[in-house]
Amino acid sequence: MTDSIARSIGSGRFLGWKAVNAEGASGGIFICWDRRLLDMLDWEEGQFTLSCRFRNVENETVWVFTGVYGPFSKVERDALWEEFGAIRGLWEDPWCIGGDFNITLFSSERSSQRRISSAMRKFAETVNDLGLVDLPLQGGDFTWNGGLNNQTWARLDRFLVSPSWIDQFSGINQCRLPRLVSDHFPIMLVGGGIRRGPTPFRFENMWLKAEGFKELVRSWWQGIDVRGSASYKLATKMKEIKQKLKMWNREVFGKLECNKSAALQQLKFWDREENDGILTMEESELKKEAKENYRKWVIMEETH
């Protein structure tokens, strides 16, 4: 992971990040944060985990986040459970663990297997011993789809939190998001928020993606008649353009969130249909169209 790749995600100079690169079959872990909201106090890299100890800028609450990429073999899984114990021994702050554990916690979390394996039992014992809470998953029962003809479903990805973490962050919600590329569904955990004041005017990159935008701005500029010095003309015309852009943005992009939400609901519908059975060719095409439509609005939002 390079700094340029990390910063392509967003937040510019305010982006902080730590990463463990992928090696062979072992996946990588990437944790990033907005330094205007979080101060990183400490961090610890394990064999299968990456942990960061944060302090909220707003209320100075200290907490720990651990990113996980779980192994496959029994020996390595036992090492992961020990690694969790070592992290808990290192810090006693409110704790949140999230990632791909590569194992289910309950037998109902796998479509093709209903028995409890020894690995699942050990996972459950570890969660119980550490006093972690398994939050309900909204938006779907499974987080991974693969196997022969993509007929196997499982919940391999999750967030686990300590009771003290729940006490610190109200309105906690864990939900499955639509997948665009991976065989894993992204999982989003929302825990509270932060108050923000009004932000100054800024030029939005997504405007450049709007058809005819440059021609529109050019016509606005040429249509503003101002008399006075060159500097006065420039300042006055810029102020006028800013007001026009604000109004145009509300009219054209004010519905961005609604459009994205509608596209998301359509994609979720096809995810549920696929979860219940094999899609026909026509239905697969409709799901593909829904995915592309949702991707379009996500890209527009990301360039916002």
C-alpha positions in Angstrom: 0.0 0.0 0.0 1.4 3.4 -1.0 0.6 6.8 0.2 -0.8 7.9 -3.2 -3.2 4.9 -3.3 -4.3 5.5 0.2 -5.0 9.2 -0.5 -7.0 8.4 -3.6 -9.8 7.3 -1.2 -10.4 10.9 -0.1 -10.0 13.4 2.8 -6.8 14.8 1.2 -4.2 15.9 3.7 -6.5 15.0 6.5 -6.3 11.2 5.7 -4.5 9.0 8.2 -3.9 5.3 7.4 -2.2 2.1 8.4 -2.0 -1.1 6.3 -0.8 -4.7 6.3 -0.1 -5.8 2.8 -1.5 -9.0 1.4 0.9 -12.0 1.2 0.0 -15.1 -0.7 -3.4 -16.4 0.3 -3.4 -14.0 3.2 -5.4 -10.9 2.5 -4.3 -7.4 3.4 -5.8 -5.0 6.0 -6.3 -1.3 5.4 -7.5 1.1 8.1 -8.0 4.8 7.3 -9.5 7.7 9.2 -10.1 11.5 9.0 -7.6 13.2 11.3 -10.0 16.0 11.8 -12.2 13.6 13.7 -9.8 11.0 15.2 -6.3 11.1 16.7 -4.4 7.9 16.5 -2.6 7.3 19.8 -1.0 3.9 19.2 -1.1 0.9 16.8 -0.2 -2.7 16.8 0.4 -5.1 13.9 -0.3 -8.8 14.4 0.0 -11.8 12.1 -3.7 -11.6 11.2 -4.8 -8.2 12.6 -4.1 -4.5 12.6 -5.2 -2.5 15.6 -5.4 1.3 16.0 -6.1 3.1 19.3 -8.0 6.3 18.6 -9.2 9.3 20.5 -12.3 11.2 19.3 -11.4 14.9 18.7 -14.9 16.0 19.7 -15.3 14.3 23.1 -11.8 12.8 23.7 -13.2 9.3 24.0 -10.5 6.7 23.5 -11.3 3.4 21.8 -9.6 0.6 19.8 -10.4 -0.7 16.3 -9.0 -4.0 15.1 -9.1 -5.0 11.4 -9.1 -8.8 10.8 -8.3 -11.1 7.9 -8.9 -14.6 9.2 -6.8 -17.6 8.2 -8.0 -21.0 7.0 -6.0 -23.6 8.9 -6.8 -24.8 12.4 -3.3 -23.9 13.7 -3.5 -20.4 12.3 -7.0 -19.9 13.6 -5.8 -20.9 17.1 -3.1 -18.2 16.7 -5.7 -15.7 15.8 -7.8 -16.3 18.9 -4.6 -15.9 21.0 -3.9 -12.7 19.1 -7.3 -11.3 20.1 -6.5 -12.1 23.7 -3.1 -10.3 23.4 -4.8 -7.2 22.0 -7.3 -7.2 24.9 -4.4 -7.5 27.3 -2.7 -4.5 25.7 -5.6 -2.1 25.9 -8.7 -2.1 28.1 -10.5 0.6 26.1 -13.9 0.2 24.3 -13.1 -2.2 21.4 -14.5 -2.9 18.0 -13.2 -5.7 15.7 -14.2 -6.0 12.1 -13.3 -7.8 9.0 -13.3 -11.2 7.2 -13.0 -13.9 9.8 -13.2 -16.7 7.2 -15.4 -18.7 9.6 -19.0 -18.5 10.7 -20.1 -18.1 14.3 -23.3 -20.0 14.1 -24.5 -23.0 12.0 -27.3 -20.9 10.5 -24.8 -18.6 8.9 -23.9 -21.1 6.2 -26.4 -22.2 3.5 -24.7 -25.6 2.9 -23.7 -26.7 6.4 -25.9 -27.0 9.5 -23.6 -28.7 12.0 -21.4 -26.9 14.5 -17.7 -27.5 13.7 -14.9 -27.5 16.3 -13.6 -24.3 14.7 -17.0 -22.6 15.0 -17.2 -23.7 18.7 -13.7 -22.2 19.4 -14.7 -19.0 17.7 -17.8 -18.7 19.9 -15.8 -19.5 23.0 -13.3 -16.7 22.1 -16.1 -14.2 21.5 -17.7 -15.2 24.9 -14.4 -15.1 26.8 -13.6 -11.6 25.5 -17.1 -10.4 26.3 -17.7 -9.3 22.8 -21.2 -8.6 21.3 -22.2 -9.9 17.9 -24.4 -7.2 16.5 -27.4 -8.2 14.3 -26.8 -7.9 10.6 -29.3 -5.9 8.6 -29.8 -6.0 4.8 -29.2 -9.8 4.4 -28.2 -13.0 6.2 -24.9 -13.7 4.4 -21.8 -11.7 3.5 -20.1 -14.0 1.0 -21.2 -16.0 -2.0 -19.1 -18.5 -3.9 -18.5 -22.2 -4.4 -19.8 -24.3 -7.4 -22.0 -22.1 -9.5 -22.1 -19.5 -6.7 -24.5 -21.7 -4.7 -22.8 -21.4 -1.3 -23.7 -18.5 1.0 -22.1 -17.7 4.4 -21.6 -14.9 6.9 -17.8 -14.6 7.0 -17.6 -10.9 7.7 -18.8 -9.1 10.8 -18.2 -6.5 13.5 -17.8 -7.5 17.1 -17.9 -4.9 19.8 -17.4 -4.7 23.6 -20.3 -3.5 25.8 -18.2 -0.4 26.7 -18.0 0.4 23.0 -21.8 0.2 22.7 -22.1 2.5 25.7 -19.9 5.1 24.0 -21.6 5.1 20.6 -25.3 5.5 20.3 -27.4 4.4 17.4 -25.1 1.5 16.4 -26.2 -0.1 13.1 -24.5 -2.9 11.1 -25.8 -3.5 7.7 -24.9 -5.3 4.5 -24.2 -3.1 1.4 -24.5 -4.2 -2.2 -21.4 -5.7 -3.7 -20.1 -4.4 -7.0 -16.9 -6.5 -7.7 -15.9 -8.8 -4.8 -17.5 -12.1 -3.8 -17.9 -10.5 -0.3 -20.6 -8.0 0.5 -19.3 -4.8 2.2 -20.4 -4.3 5.8 -21.0 -0.9 7.2 -21.0 -0.1 10.9 -22.4 3.3 12.0 -21.9 4.4 15.6 -23.1 7.9 16.4 -22.0 11.0 14.6 -20.2 14.3 15.0 -21.7 17.8 14.8 -20.5 20.0 12.0 -21.0 23.7 11.4 -21.8 25.2 8.0 -19.1 24.7 5.3 -17.9 27.4 2.9 -18.6 27.3 -0.8 -16.4 24.9 -2.7 -16.3 23.7 -6.3 -17.5 20.1 -6.6 -15.7 17.7 -9.0 -18.9 15.9 -9.7 -20.2 19.0 -11.5 -17.7 18.4 -14.3 -19.4 15.0 -15.0 -22.7 16.8 -15.7 -23.5 17.0 -19.4 -23.2 20.6 -20.7 -21.8 22.0 -17.5 -18.8 23.9 -19.0 -21.1 25.4 -21.7 -23.6 26.4 -19.0 -20.9 28.2 -16.9 -19.6 29.9 -20.0 -23.0 31.3 -20.8 -23.5 32.5 -17.3 -20.1 34.2 -17.3 -20.8 36.0 -20.6 -24.2 37.0 -19.5 -23.1 38.9 -16.4 -22.6 42.6 -17.2 -20.5 44.5 -14.7 -18.9 47.9 -14.9 -15.8 49.0 -12.9 -12.2 48.0 -12.5 -10.9 44.6 -13.7 -10.5 43.3 -10.1 -14.0 44.5 -9.2 -15.5 42.9 -12.3 -13.8 39.6 -11.5 -14.9 39.6 -7.9 -18.5 40.5 -8.7 -18.8 38.0 -11.5 -17.3 35.3 -9.3 -19.8 36.0 -6.6 -22.6 35.9 -9.1 -21.4 32.6 -10.5 -21.1 31.1 -7.0 -24.8 31.9 -6.3 -25.8 30.4 -9.7 -23.8 27.3 -9.0 -25.4 26.9 -5.6 -28.9 27.1 -7.0 -28.0 24.9 -10.0 -26.5 22.3 -7.6 -29.7 22.1 -5.5 -31.8 21.7 -8.6 -29.6 19.1 -10.4 -27.8 17.3 -7.7 -30.1 17.8 -4.8 -31.8 14.5 -5.6 -28.5 12.6 -5.7 -29.1 10.9 -2.4 -32.6 10.0 -3.4 -31.5 8.6 -6.8 -28.7 6.6 -5.1 -31.1 5.3 -2.5 -33.6 4.2 -5.1 -30.8 2.4 -7.0 -29.6 0.8 -3.8 -33.1 -0.6 -3.1 -33.3 -2.1 -6.5 -29.9 -3.7 -6.1 -30.9 -5.1 -2.7 -34.0 -6.6 -4.3 -31.9 -8.6 -6.8 -29.5 -9.6 -4.0 -32.5 -11.1 -2.1 -33.8 -12.8 -5.2 -30.4 -14.3 -5.9 -30.2 -15.4 -2.3 -33.4 -17.3 -2.6 -32.6 -19.0 -5.9 -30.8 -19.0 -9.2 -31.6 -16.0 -11.4 -32.8 -16.4 -15.0 -30.7 -14.8 -17.7 -33.2 -12.0 -18.0 -33.1 -11.4 -14.3 -29.3 -11.5 -14.3 -29.3 -8.8 -16.9 -31.7 -6.7 -14.8 -29.4 -7.2 -11.8 -26.4 -6.1 -13.9 -28.3 -3.0 -15.0 -29.2 -2.2 -11.4 -25.6 -2.7 -10.3 -24.3 -0.3 -13.0 -27.0 2.3 -12.1 -26.0 2.2 -8.5 -22.3 2.4 -9.4 -23.0 5.5 -11.4 -24.6 7.3 -8.4 -21.9 6.1 -6.1 -19.2 7.5 -8.4 -21.1 10.8 -8.6 -21.2 10.9 -4.8 -17.5 10.0 -4.4 -16.5 13.0 -6.6 -18.8 15.3 -4.5 
